[in-house]
Amino acid sequence: MRLLEERIRQEARVLPGDILNVGSFLNQQVDPLLYDAIGQEFKRRFADTPVTRILTIEASGIGIACITGLYFKVPVVFGRKFRAKNVDSNVWTAEVTSYTHGVDYTVTVPRAFIKESDSILIIDDFLANGCALDGLVEIVSKAGARLAGAGIVIEKGFQNGGRRLREKGIRLESLAVIRSMSPETGISFG
């Protein structure tokens, strides 16, 4: 997606440890027009498959998933990283390690929100090693639902997550795939 790649080139900052900071337009300060274009693009890319629900993980994926949900006209469900007091114990769970934060989470989704009859599209902002996506795929599997695929805004193609998940047969549609990045040489796509 050329618009997204241009924003990454113009505004993203490469930090030590293969961290890409896109806080000025994607996940700290949000550009609603960019989110709208992202939602439209996910709808276009997954137009050939039925989607009854969108699943993401808190927090950065929620806004993108909501806009995408508008285009699919389906509900959006997000996995919580921390157990809320207002959620009962009847939940799907999966263990997830955050690449960015280096923390393990037990992601929870109420069972009432994902049914066996659902066709789930997972939406997330980043794909690096694929741990968050693994956890969401596990929740879909535990629920007995169908996995329609996963829409990723930015994939770090130089890390193994995308390759590994594609080898498992998961349909991944990444809007921007970063081939390499460093503070010295910048960002290349491919």
Secondary structure, DSSP 8 states (H G I E B T S, - for coil): -HHHHHHHHHH-EEETTTEEE-IIIIISS--HHHHHHHHHHHHHHTTTS--SEEEEETTHHHHHHHHHHHHHT--EEEEBSS--TTS-S-EEEEEEE-TTT--EEEEEEEGGGS-TT-EEEEEEEEESS-HHHHHHHHHHHHHT-EEEEEEEEEEETTSSHHHHHHHTT--EEEEEEEEEEETTTEEEE-
